[in-house]
């Protein structure tokens, strides 16, 4: 079982505090999500396998390294889209799939409406992007769908997570590595993360 890995960087914590602020405008919120995704990308790719090859410097030949496989980014629509560009700053060669899930506001259960992935997923790092891991329902459903398509090396990157969502992910998908900037206190009676940051999708796309 993978342990939850939080990003301990003080700059990331400062950016998250600005992200939480209800006075933060859409443009700033979007930029902060992009910047926090860069921190998460570094952590998610720290153990990617590499191949060696010879590099000729101006002085001599030396050993170079390149990624052994091409990673796949899998944003959960729609909020996960806000994290893609930040991830690409670290791994610009990544391929991008999409998975559409939304949470029914009454039942809090995930509803799938779209899935599109690269053709070959086995043996490649697939990084699922979702700014908020709340109940864990949508994330677990997305992970199950990706596994059905052959993914066997999966990480999930979230900006904030609730303990309830972390526990559900650990129970249903213990093989998935989970990364977050912070784990918050709890979910409220409506399934929202507290203290949280509101609805990430609405704040990224200005649909409040």
WOGIGI-V863301 format. One record per pair of residues at least 12 apart in sequence whose ideal C-beta (glycine too) atoms are under 8 Angstrom apart, sorted by sequence separation. I is the first residue (numbers start at 1). J is the second residue. D is the distance in whole Angstrom. If there is no record, write none. Layout:
i:I j:J d:D
i:I j:J d:D
This chain:
i:52 j:64 d:7
i:53 j:65 d:8
i:84 j:96 d:6
i:100 j:112 d:7
i:101 j:113 d:8
i:130 j:142 d:8
i:166 j:178 d:7
i:184 j:196 d:6
i:19 j:32 d:5
i:52 j:65 d:6
i:53 j:66 d:6
i:99 j:112 d:8
i:100 j:113 d:4
i:143 j:156 d:7
i:156 j:169 d:7
i:18 j:32 d:6
i:19 j:33 d:7
i:51 j:65 d:7
i:73 j:87 d:5
i:100 j:114 d:3
i:128 j:142 d:6
i:50 j:65 d:4
i:51 j:66 d:6
i:73 j:88 d:7
i:99 j:114 d:7
i:100 j:115 d:7
i:128 j:143 d:7
i:16 j:32 d:8
i:50 j:66 d:6
i:51 j:67 d:8
i:98 j:114 d:6
i:99 j:115 d:5
i:15 j:32 d:5
i:19 j:36 d:7
i:50 j:67 d:6
i:51 j:68 d:5
i:98 j:115 d:7
i:99 j:116 d:8
i:139 j:156 d:6
i:161 j:178 d:7
i:166 j:183 d:6
i:49 j:67 d:8
i:50 j:68 d:6
i:73 j:91 d:8
i:97 j:115 d:8
i:98 j:116 d:5
i:99 j:117 d:8
i:128 j:146 d:7
i:48 j:67 d:6
i:49 j:68 d:4
i:97 j:116 d:6
i:139 j:158 d:8
i:154 j:173 d:8
i:161 j:180 d:5
i:15 j:35 d:6
i:16 j:36 d:7
i:48 j:68 d:7
i:49 j:69 d:7
i:71 j:91 d:5
i:97 j:117 d:4
i:126 j:146 d:6
i:156 j:176 d:6
i:158 j:178 d:7
i:160 j:180 d:6
i:163 j:183 d:6
i:15 j:36 d:6
i:73 j:94 d:5
i:75 j:96 d:7
i:77 j:98 d:6
i:97 j:118 d:6
i:154 j:175 d:7
i:155 j:176 d:7
i:156 j:177 d:7
i:158 j:179 d:7
i:159 j:180 d:7
i:160 j:181 d:6
i:161 j:182 d:8
i:162 j:183 d:7
i:163 j:184 d:8
i:71 j:93 d:8
i:72 j:94 d:6
i:73 j:95 d:7
i:74 j:96 d:8
i:77 j:99 d:7
i:78 j:100 d:8
i:154 j:176 d:5
i:155 j:177 d:4
i:156 j:178 d:5
i:157 j:179 d:5
i:158 j:180 d:5
i:159 j:181 d:5
i:160 j:182 d:5
i:161 j:183 d:5
i:162 j:184 d:6
i:163 j:185 d:8
i:164 j:186 d:7
i:165 j:187 d:8
i:48 j:71 d:7
i:70 j:93 d:6
i:71 j:94 d:5
i:72 j:95 d:5
i:73 j:96 d:5
i:74 j:97 d:5
i:75 j:98 d:6
i:76 j:99 d:6
i:77 j:100 d:4
i:95 j:118 d:5
i:133 j:156 d:7
i:154 j:177 d:7
i:155 j:178 d:7
i:156 j:179 d:7
i:157 j:180 d:8
i:158 j:181 d:8
i:159 j:182 d:8
i:160 j:183 d:7
i:161 j:184 d:7
i:162 j:185 d:8
i:163 j:186 d:7
i:164 j:187 d:5
i:12 j:36 d:6
i:67 j:91 d:8
i:70 j:94 d:7
i:71 j:95 d:8
i:72 j:96 d:7
i:73 j:97 d:7
i:74 j:98 d:7
i:75 j:99 d:8
i:76 j:100 d:8
i:77 j:101 d:7
i:155 j:179 d:6
i:160 j:184 d:5
i:162 j:186 d:6
i:70 j:95 d:6
i:72 j:97 d:6
i:74 j:99 d:6
i:76 j:101 d:5
i:121 j:146 d:7
i:126 j:151 d:5
i:133 j:158 d:4
i:162 j:187 d:5
i:45 j:71 d:7
i:67 j:93 d:7
i:128 j:154 d:7
i:130 j:156 d:7
i:132 j:158 d:6
i:136 j:162 d:8
i:139 j:165 d:7
i:143 j:169 d:8
i:12 j:39 d:5
i:108 j:135 d:6
i:110 j:137 d:5
i:124 j:151 d:8
i:126 j:153 d:7
i:127 j:154 d:8
i:128 j:155 d:7
i:130 j:157 d:8
i:131 j:158 d:6
i:132 j:159 d:7
i:133 j:160 d:7
i:135 j:162 d:7
i:11 j:39 d:8
i:109 j:137 d:6
i:110 j:138 d:4
i:121 j:149 d:6
i:122 j:150 d:5
i:125 j:153 d:5
i:126 j:154 d:5
i:127 j:155 d:5
i:128 j:156 d:5
i:129 j:157 d:6
i:130 j:158 d:6
i:131 j:159 d:4
i:132 j:160 d:6
i:133 j:161 d:4
i:134 j:162 d:5
i:136 j:164 d:7
i:140 j:168 d:6
i:144 j:172 d:8
i:97 j:126 d:8
i:99 j:128 d:8
i:108 j:137 d:6
i:112 j:141 d:6
i:117 j:146 d:7
i:121 j:150 d:4
i:122 j:151 d:7
i:123 j:152 d:7
i:124 j:153 d:7
i:125 j:154 d:8
i:126 j:155 d:7
i:127 j:156 d:8
i:128 j:157 d:7
i:131 j:160 d:7
i:132 j:161 d:7
i:133 j:162 d:7
i:135 j:164 d:6
i:136 j:165 d:4
i:140 j:169 d:6
i:143 j:172 d:8
i:144 j:173 d:8
i:9 j:39 d:6
i:110 j:140 d:8
i:115 j:145 d:6
i:120 j:150 d:7
i:121 j:151 d:4
i:122 j:152 d:5
i:123 j:153 d:7
i:125 j:155 d:7
i:127 j:157 d:6
i:134 j:164 d:8
i:135 j:165 d:6
i:136 j:166 d:7
i:139 j:169 d:6
i:143 j:173 d:5
i:103 j:134 d:8
i:110 j:141 d:4
i:121 j:152 d:8
i:134 j:165 d:5
i:136 j:167 d:8
i:137 j:168 d:7
i:162 j:193 d:5
i:7 j:39 d:5
i:103 j:135 d:7
i:110 j:142 d:8
i:117 j:149 d:5
i:133 j:165 d:4
i:136 j:168 d:3
i:140 j:172 d:5
i:161 j:193 d:8
i:162 j:194 d:8
i:7 j:40 d:7
i:94 j:127 d:8
i:112 j:145 d:7
i:133 j:166 d:7
i:135 j:168 d:7
i:136 j:169 d:5
i:140 j:173 d:6
i:143 j:176 d:6
i:160 j:193 d:6
i:103 j:137 d:7
i:115 j:149 d:8
i:103 j:138 d:6
i:7 j:43 d:6
i:102 j:138 d:7
i:133 j:169 d:7
i:136 j:172 d:8
i:160 j:196 d:7
i:77 j:114 d:7
i:101 j:138 d:4
i:160 j:197 d:7
i:5 j:43 d:6
i:159 j:197 d:8
i:87 j:127 d:7
i:101 j:141 d:6
i:101 j:142 d:5
i:159 j:200 d:7
i:87 j:129 d:7
i:40 j:83 d:7
i:74 j:117 d:7
i:99 j:142 d:5
i:37 j:82 d:8
i:41 j:86 d:6
i:45 j:90 d:6
i:72 j:117 d:7
i:84 j:129 d:7
i:133 j:178 d:8
i:37 j:83 d:4
i:40 j:86 d:8
i:41 j:87 d:5
i:45 j:91 d:6
i:72 j:118 d:6
i:83 j:129 d:4
i:99 j:145 d:6
i:36 j:83 d:8
i:37 j:84 d:8
i:40 j:87 d:7
i:99 j:146 d:7
i:133 j:180 d:7
i:34 j:82 d:7
i:37 j:85 d:7
i:38 j:86 d:5
i:41 j:89 d:7
i:42 j:90 d:6
i:80 j:128 d:8
i:83 j:131 d:6
i:33 j:82 d:4
i:34 j:83 d:7
i:37 j:86 d:3
i:38 j:87 d:8
i:41 j:90 d:4
i:72 j:121 d:7
i:80 j:129 d:4
i:82 j:131 d:7
i:33 j:83 d:6
i:36 j:86 d:7
i:37 j:87 d:5
i:41 j:91 d:6
i:80 j:130 d:5
i:34 j:85 d:5
i:35 j:86 d:6
i:38 j:89 d:5
i:79 j:130 d:7
i:80 j:131 d:7
i:30 j:82 d:6
i:34 j:86 d:4
i:38 j:90 d:6
i:72 j:124 d:6
i:74 j:126 d:6
i:76 j:128 d:6
i:79 j:131 d:5
i:135 j:187 d:7
i:33 j:86 d:7
i:71 j:124 d:6
i:72 j:125 d:7
i:74 j:127 d:7
i:75 j:128 d:8
i:76 j:129 d:7
i:79 j:132 d:7
i:134 j:187 d:6
i:69 j:123 d:6
i:70 j:124 d:6
i:71 j:125 d:5
i:72 j:126 d:5
i:73 j:127 d:6
i:74 j:128 d:5
i:75 j:129 d:4
i:76 j:130 d:4
i:69 j:124 d:5
i:71 j:126 d:7
i:72 j:127 d:7
i:74 j:129 d:7
i:75 j:130 d:8
i:69 j:125 d:7
i:71 j:127 d:6
i:73 j:129 d:6
i:135 j:191 d:5
i:134 j:191 d:6
i:134 j:192 d:7
i:134 j:193 d:5
i:132 j:193 d:6
i:76 j:138 d:6
i:76 j:139 d:7
i:132 j:196 d:7
i:132 j:197 d:8
i:76 j:142 d:5
i:74 j:142 d:8
i:132 j:200 d:5
i:131 j:200 d:4
i:87 j:157 d:8
i:74 j:146 d:6
i:131 j:204 d:8
i:83 j:157 d:7
i:83 j:159 d:8
i:48 j:125 d:6
i:72 j:151 d:8
i:45 j:125 d:7
i:44 j:125 d:8
i:44 j:127 d:5
i:108 j:191 d:5
i:41 j:127 d:8
i:103 j:191 d:7
i:37 j:129 d:7
i:33 j:131 d:6
i:44 j:155 d:5
i:44 j:157 d:5
i:43 j:157 d:8
i:41 j:157 d:8
i:40 j:157 d:4
i:82 j:200 d:7
i:40 j:159 d:7
i:37 j:157 d:7
i:79 j:200 d:4
i:37 j:159 d:8
i:79 j:201 d:4
i:82 j:204 d:4
i:36 j:159 d:5
i:78 j:201 d:5
i:81 j:204 d:8
i:79 j:204 d:6
i:33 j:159 d:7
i:78 j:204 d:8
i:78 j:205 d:7
i:44 j:177 d:8
i:44 j:179 d:5
i:43 j:179 d:5
i:40 j:179 d:6
i:19 j:159 d:7
i:40 j:180 d:8
i:40 j:181 d:7
i:39 j:181 d:7
i:16 j:159 d:7
i:16 j:160 d:7
i:36 j:181 d:6
i:4 j:161 d:8
i:4 j:166 d:6
i:16 j:181 d:5
i:4 j:170 d:8
i:16 j:182 d:6
i:33 j:200 d:7
i:13 j:181 d:7
i:1 j:170 d:7
i:12 j:181 d:5
i:13 j:182 d:7
i:33 j:204 d:6
i:2 j:174 d:7
i:5 j:177 d:7
i:7 j:179 d:7
i:1 j:174 d:4
i:2 j:175 d:7
i:5 j:178 d:7
i:6 j:179 d:8
i:7 j:180 d:7
i:1 j:175 d:8
i:2 j:176 d:7
i:4 j:178 d:5
i:5 j:179 d:5
i:6 j:180 d:6
i:7 j:181 d:5
i:29 j:203 d:5
i:30 j:204 d:5
i:2 j:177 d:4
i:4 j:179 d:8
i:5 j:180 d:8
i:6 j:181 d:7
i:20 j:195 d:7
i:29 j:204 d:6
i:2 j:178 d:6
i:4 j:180 d:7
i:6 j:182 d:6
i:20 j:196 d:7
i:22 j:198 d:7
i:6 j:183 d:7
i:20 j:197 d:5
i:26 j:203 d:7
i:19 j:197 d:5
i:26 j:204 d:7
i:4 j:183 d:7
i:24 j:203 d:8
i:26 j:205 d:8
i:26 j:206 d:4
